Amino acid sequence: MTSASHRQRGMGIINALDQEWRELVNGRSETVIRWAARHPVLTACQSLNDILAVARLNTDPVLAALLTEVSAGDQLAGRVVLQAMLGRMVRMARARPALEC
């Protein structure tokens, strides 16, 4: 598989994750409010996008709070971690030449 086809396939995944995120953002405020009640770093958050905004400023404590929720079985928290890290992962993948498998 060529480097271009690897990139194309990767962008399809990124686009699918972005579409999923847009769908997830709606109607999750109850979950975010529950997380905010348990984790002081999330107190100001009322939406999943609020969590991403706070994570940009205070990454480690936000991700720690979310990973605590993941360890308690909350899969949505894991998806938020993925979304928070997605831009960084894309930049790292673009910076590294494609590896042949």
C-alpha positions in Angstrom: 0.0 0.0 0.0 1.4 3.4 -0.9 1.9 6.3 1.5 -0.9 8.2 -0.3 -3.4 5.4 0.2 -2.4 5.1 3.9 -3.1 8.8 4.3 -6.4 8.5 2.4 -7.5 5.7 4.6 -6.4 7.6 7.7 -8.4 10.6 6.7 -11.4 8.5 6.3 -11.1 7.3 9.9 -10.5 10.9 11.1 -13.6 12.1 9.2 -15.7 9.3 10.6 -14.5 10.1 14.1 -15.3 13.8 13.6 -18.8 12.9 12.3 -19.4 10.7 15.3 -18.2 13.5 17.6 -20.7 15.9 16.1 -23.5 13.4 16.8 -22.3 12.7 20.3 -22.1 16.3 21.3 -25.9 16.7 21.3 -27.8 15.5 24.3 -24.9 14.6 26.7 -25.2 17.4 29.2 -26.5 15.1 31.9 -23.4 13.0 31.7 -21.1 16.0 31.7 -22.9 17.5 34.7 -22.5 14.2 36.5 -18.7 14.2 35.7 -18.4 17.9 36.8 -20.0 17.0 40.1 -17.3 14.4 40.7 -14.2 16.2 39.3 -13.5 19.8 40.3 -11.5 20.4 37.1 -14.7 19.9 35.1 -16.9 22.1 37.3 -17.4 24.8 34.6 -18.2 22.2 31.9 -21.8 21.8 30.7 -21.1 20.1 27.3 -18.6 17.7 25.7 -17.1 20.6 23.8 -16.6 22.5 27.1 -14.6 19.5 28.3 -12.4 19.7 25.2 -11.9 23.5 25.7 -10.8 22.9 29.3 -8.6 20.0 28.3 -6.7 22.3 25.9 -5.8 24.5 28.9 -5.4 21.9 31.6 -4.7 18.6 29.8 -3.4 16.3 32.5 -6.1 16.9 35.2 -8.9 16.7 32.6 -7.6 13.5 31.1 -7.1 12.1 34.6 -10.7 12.8 35.5 -11.9 11.2 32.3 -9.7 8.2 32.7 -11.2 7.7 36.2 -14.6 7.6 34.6 -13.3 5.1 32.0 -12.0 2.9 34.7 -15.5 3.0 36.2 -16.9 1.7 32.9 -18.0 4.9 31.2 -17.1 4.4 27.5 -18.2 8.0 26.6 -15.4 9.3 28.8 -12.9 7.2 26.7 -14.3 8.6 23.5 -13.8 12.2 24.9 -10.2 11.3 25.7 -9.8 10.1 22.1 -11.3 13.3 20.7 -9.1 15.4 23.0 -6.0 13.6 21.7 -7.1 13.3 18.0 -5.4 16.4 16.7 -2.1 15.5 18.4 -2.3 12.0 17.0 -2.9 13.3 13.5 0.0 15.7 13.7 2.3 13.0 15.0 1.3 10.7 12.2 1.9 13.3 9.6 5.4 14.1 11.0 6.5 10.5 10.9 7.0 8.8 7.5 4.7 5.8 6.8 6.1 2.5 8.0 5.7 -0.5 5.8 4.0 -3.4 7.5 
